[in-house]
Amino acid sequence: MDRVTSNEESSGVELTFLLGIGFQLMLGEFTRRLADEGYADLRPLHGMAFQALKGPGSTASELAERLGVTKQAAGQIVDDLEKRGYVRREPHPGGGRRKLVVLTPAAEQHLATAGRVLHGLEAELAGQADLGSLRGELARLIRALHGGEGLPPLRPVW
């Protein structure tokens, strides 16, 4: 299908619907390819948690805020990832009863693999769509809706 036909077909479709379908299809293919790489045990939510925990780590409460979930849900995610060997709890540098949740080397390896898989998928798609223009237009749309600098957190509200 050429771009003219594609533009004609999509002209009457709501933007949110097109964005949702694009996200769903891209995430589905990305998840399938990660499973092929040996990560069938992880869901997209786990990858989002890894992204939120990169660097020095965070408390479960901070993770809840970054993911837009309850503290109880974040605690369950951390418990699950800890059992799988992807995170560990360490004493918080500020002391007290708080624990710092940090990524293990297994999670770091997952992030490296996920990055490689995602860049490969994007490279394949670049032959079929102008991803540079799409990125730029989406960034402008996000700035118009969000305002301010930087990107808001991507929260699993779907």
C-alpha positions in Angstrom: 0.0 0.0 0.0 1.4 3.4 -1.0 1.4 6.5 1.2 -1.4 8.2 -0.6 -3.8 5.3 0.0 -2.6 5.0 3.6 -3.2 8.7 4.2 -6.6 8.5 2.6 -7.6 5.5 4.7 -6.4 7.2 8.0 -7.7 10.7 7.4 -11.0 10.0 9.1 -9.6 8.0 12.0 -9.1 9.6 15.4 -5.5 10.4 16.3 -5.8 8.7 19.6 -6.9 5.5 17.9 -4.0 5.6 15.4 -1.5 6.3 18.2 -3.0 3.4 20.3 -2.9 1.0 17.4 0.7 2.0 16.5 1.8 1.6 20.1 0.0 -1.8 20.5 1.5 -3.2 17.3 5.0 -1.9 18.0 5.0 -3.1 21.6 3.6 -6.5 20.6 6.4 -7.0 18.1 9.0 -5.8 20.5 7.7 -8.1 23.2 7.7 -11.1 20.8 11.3 -10.4 19.8 12.4 -10.1 23.4 10.7 -13.4 24.2 12.8 -14.9 21.3 15.9 -13.5 23.0 15.0 -15.4 26.2 12.9 -12.9 28.1 9.4 -14.4 27.8 9.1 -14.1 31.6 9.0 -10.3 31.5 6.0 -8.1 30.5 6.3 -4.5 29.2 5.5 -3.3 32.8 8.7 -4.9 34.0 10.7 -3.0 31.4 9.1 0.2 32.5 10.0 -0.6 36.1 13.6 -1.2 34.9 13.7 2.1 33.2 12.4 3.8 36.3 15.0 2.1 38.5 18.0 2.8 36.2 20.9 4.5 37.9 21.0 4.6 41.7 17.7 2.9 42.1 14.7 4.2 44.1 12.3 3.3 46.9 9.2 1.4 46.1 7.2 4.5 46.9 9.2 6.5 44.3 8.7 3.6 41.8 5.0 3.8 42.4 5.0 7.5 41.6 7.0 7.1 38.5 4.8 4.3 37.2 1.6 5.9 38.3 0.5 2.9 40.4 -0.3 2.4 44.1 2.5 1.7 46.6 1.0 -1.7 47.1 1.2 -2.4 43.3 4.8 -1.2 43.2 5.6 -3.4 46.2 4.2 -6.4 44.3 6.2 -5.6 41.2 9.4 -5.3 43.3 8.6 -8.6 45.1 8.1 -10.3 41.8 11.2 -8.9 40.2 13.3 -9.7 43.3 12.1 -13.4 43.2 13.2 -13.5 39.5 16.6 -12.0 40.3 16.1 -8.7 38.5 16.2 -6.4 41.5 17.5 -6.4 45.0 16.7 -4.3 48.1 19.5 -2.5 49.8 19.6 -0.2 52.9 18.7 3.3 51.9 21.7 5.7 52.1 19.5 8.1 54.1 19.0 5.5 56.8 15.8 4.5 58.5 13.6 1.6 57.5 13.4 2.6 53.8 15.0 0.3 51.3 16.5 1.2 48.0 15.5 -1.0 45.1 18.3 -1.4 42.6 18.7 -3.4 39.4 20.8 -6.5 39.3 23.2 -7.5 36.4 20.4 -9.6 35.0 18.2 -6.5 34.7 21.0 -4.6 33.2 21.5 -7.4 30.6 17.8 -7.3 29.8 18.0 -3.5 29.3 20.9 -4.0 26.9 19.1 -6.7 25.0 15.9 -4.7 24.9 17.8 -1.7 23.5 19.4 -3.7 20.8 16.0 -5.4 19.9 14.2 -2.0 19.8 16.8 -0.3 17.7 16.8 -3.3 15.3 13.0 -3.1 15.0 13.1 0.7 14.4 15.8 0.2 11.7 13.5 -2.3 9.9 10.5 0.1 10.1 12.6 3.0 8.9 12.5 1.5 5.4 8.7 1.7 5.5 8.0 5.0 7.2 9.8 8.3 7.9 10.5 7.7 11.6 12.5 10.9 11.9 9.5 13.0 10.9 7.2 10.9 13.1 9.5 11.4 16.1 9.6 15.1 15.5 5.9 15.5 15.1 5.2 13.4 18.2 7.7 15.5 20.2 5.8 18.6 19.1 2.5 17.1 20.0 3.8 16.1 23.4 5.2 19.6 24.1 1.8 21.1 23.1 -0.1 18.8 25.4 2.4 18.6 28.3 4.2 21.9 28.1 7.4 22.4 29.9 10.7 20.8 29.2 11.3 17.1 28.8 9.0 14.2 28.5 6.4 13.2 31.1 6.7 9.7 32.5 5.1 6.9 30.5 2.6 5.3 32.9 0.9 1.9 32.3 -2.7 3.3 32.3 -3.9 1.3 29.4 
